């Protein structure tokens, strides 16, 4: 297993999978923060860009109140080492449910998201997510546009 910056491609791909598992379980925000480079971060979502931990917390709290039964399936996690940083191209399918009162039933939504990540390795050798950009969010099947 080839290691660069003290981590392997497989470990970084596992980091991507762990991130989504944490989101799917609606873990407390502190578990989300364990994945972050809190000194410098930027998250670019279709609906908002956040560059602080507090901003990401606000976004996350809104998401866990709106979406449920979330499942993220990682289809691509291509890793590229660039100096002291790691670039990861991620393609993930996100399937979720929403309920809009007073609808009688919830609705299933499914999207394919193309993302660009930048990860740094901290002093203890752990990956930390610094930059997370949703390049595109494509509805699957009869799912409507989200934004």
FENDATA-V297232 format. One record per run of one state. SS is the DSSP state (A for helix, B for strand, O for the rest). FROM is the first residue (numbers start at 0). TO is the last residue. Records with the same first field share a line. If there is no record, write none. Layout:
BEGIN
SS->FROM-TO, FROM-TO
END
This chain:
BEGIN
O->0-1, 4-5, 24-27, 33-34, 36-40, 44-47, 50-51, 66-66, 82-83, 98-105, 121-125, 139-146
B->2-3, 6-7, 35-35, 41-43, 48-49, 67-81, 84-97, 106-120, 126-138
A->8-23, 28-32, 52-65
END
